Amino acid sequence: PLGSCLSFVNSVFTVIVSSGDFETEYYATEKIYAKVAVSKQNEIIYNDENPLATEKIFNTTIPVELKYSLSKDYSLKVLFENQWAHNTSHATTPDYMNQFVALSLSKSPELTMTVNTEFTNDKDDPSGKSNWASGEVSYKVTPTNILTVFYGSEKGGLKCTNGICRYVYPFNGLRLTLSSKF
């Protein structure tokens, strides 16, 4: 990837561009951090039996992350994400938008509390829903074990976290997770 760093009066501005994606970070002060990105994804699922039914999906996603350090141990983070999509297999709404908003309060390094909500105007969403809301608390029990309590609803589909993507099923209810690193 191509990257560059520019210094401004007590601030750092970083730009990263790679394969159609763009990401920028800005450290306004030691307490204030912002990150913006643009990602374009195209996918074609070819139908051998009926080439006219080949599915084409085009997405443009813009996430914005803002972080404010309240003190040495506490920080507040807001994440906004907009996604514009076009899917040729959607009969009702081939063009639609997804939105995600999350607010997190962290006590470094062991505790994070997050509330989030997700919206879509996709009338062809298989769940039939247009919004999902949840809250979760994560606690680092040991340096290698994290306990997470989640309550609410979660949209199923492709979820990407820290560059690792996986498919998840839709969920509604209470979930307790223990994650261990080996």
Buried (B, 14 or more C-beta within 10 A) or exposed (E): EEEEEEEEEEEEBBBBBEEEBBBBBBBBEEEEBBBBBBBEBEEEEEEEEEEEEEEBBBBBBBBEBBBBBEEEEEBEBEBBBBBBBBBBEBEEBBEBEBBBBBBBBBBEEBBBBBBBBBBBEBEBBEBEBEEBBBBBBBBBEEEEEBBBEBBBBBBBEEEEEEEEEEEEEBBEEEBEEEEEEE
